[in-house]
Amino acid sequence: MVVIGLQHMNLHQWSRAAALLHVSPTASESEIRKAYRLAVAAAHPDRGGSHEKTSELNEARTVLLAA
């Protein structure tokens, strides 16, 4: 992951996204994608999760991959 883009992004938003997906600040794109797949599968509404949690995870993935 390239940390240079963080200066233009809200650092709090990025940190929260990383915490939601349980990834480190140095996580690669493939690690982020894998963490997202695992988290969204567990939080899927068909498995007792909620639409809100799934939406949060989608946003977290977008934030981390945009960095």
Secondary structure, 3 states (H helix, E strand, C coil): CCCHHHHHCCHHHHHHHHHHHCCCCCCCHHHHHHHHHHHHHHHCHHHCCCHHHHHHHHHHHHHHHHC
